[in-house]
Amino acid sequence: MGKVLAICRSEAKGTQKENIGTGTFKINHGLVGDAHAGNWHRQVSLLSFERVEDFRKKGAEVGHGAFGENLVVTGIDFKTLPVGTKLQCNDVILEMTQIGKECHSHCAIYAVMGDCIMPREGVFAKVLQEGDITVGDDLHIVEA
């Protein structure tokens, strides 16, 4: 089981996401109000808090949402789970669709650090059942 530490969104692509505390997740869309939401396989992005902390120990000054992630969760190492894993938080059910991503143009974090964890640590999911998620809620693996 994991615990949600941040729900982040940005209104425009290419900008850092900000923690909004509570988010509404819609089927075939993702996080309401997020620029990356839409009817595709990467509706929601997730990142493990522990991987962010490891990166911070290397000197990176990054906050929640800096990597473009929608959900920051402690207690689950997402990249170790297979594509197709289902996760549940309250009424929201997510299905992992992709692990990592190709980074075509390096982000500001890469420019400073020479590295970015999202391409190898971040995972993506689609929304199977909608609802709200709030910081502090529990996230469970329901099927791997």
N, C-alpha and C positions, 0 to 999 in steps of 0.2 A: 504494500500500500504506500502511496505517496501523498504528499500534502502540497496543495497549490500555494505558491508564494507570490505569484504575480499573474495578472491578466493584462496583456499589453496590446495596444492597437495604435495605428497611425492612419491619418486621413489621406495621406499621399504616399505613393511608392517612392522609395529612395530616402525616406526620412526615418529617424529613429522612432521606435514605438514607445509609448508611455503607459505606465501601469494605471489602469482605470478602476481597479478594485473589484468590480463586478462586470461580467460580460454576458450577453445573450448570444447563444450559438444556434444557428438555423440550419436545417437540413438543406443540402445542395447549395450551401452558401458559405458557412463558417461563422466567424465572429462579426456580429453586426457592427458596422461603422469602420471596419478595417479595410484598408486599400487593397489588400491581397485576397480578400474574400471573393468568392465566386463559384460557379458551378464547374469545378475542376478537381483534380486529385490532391491538390495542396491547399485545402481550405483553411487548415489550422496548422501552425507550426509549434513544436514543443521542444524544450531544452531542459536537460537535467541540471538542477542547481549545483550539484557537486562538480560537474564539468566546468561550469562558470567559475566556481571557486578555485579550481585547479588553474584555470587561465589567469585569474586575478593574482595568484601566487607568483606568476611569472612577471608581474608588474603592470598588468593591464588594469586601467581604471574604467571599468564598465559597470553599468547599472542594468536593472531589468529592462528588457526591450532593446538593448543596444545591438543585439545580433539579429533583430527582426523577428524574434520569437513572440508568439501569442501567449503561450503558457510556460511559466517557469515552475518546475515541480521538484521537490526534494524527495528522496527515497526511492526513485525509480531511475535506472540507467537505460533510457529509451533505446539507445543504439544496439543494445544486446537483445532486444526483442525482435521477432520476425515481422516482416510486412504481413498484414492481415490481423495482427493483434488488436483486440478490442479493449478499450479503456472506458470506464464509466466514472462520472462525477455527477452526483445528484441524478437528474433525469438525462443528462447529456451522455450519449454514447458516441465515441470516436473510433474509427478504424484506421490503423496505421497503413499508409499507402506508399511511403518512400522513406528511406534512411539516407540522410545526407543529401547534398545537392552539388551540382557543378557551379562554381563561382566564375562567371564570365568576366566580370570586372571587379577587381579587388575593392573591398569596402574601406572605409576610413580606419577601422580597427586594424585591418591588414597593413595599411599604409604606415601605421605607427608601430605595430608589434611584429610585422613580418609573418603574421599568422592570424587565422580566424578559425574558431571552433565550429561554427554553424555548418560548413560544408561536410564535416565528418561526424559531428555529434548531434546535430539537429535532426528531428524527424518530422514528418508531415502526416496529416490525417484528414479524413473527410468526416462530416457529421452525419451519423445514422439516426440519431434521435436528438431532438432539440431541447433546450432549456437554458438555465442560468448557472454560471459558476462564479463563486466569490472567493477572494483570497481567504485561505484557512480551510477550505473544503478539502475532503479526502478524495483522492483519485485511485481507483482500483483497476487492476488487470482482471478482466472478466473472461478473456479467452485469448490464449496464445497459440 
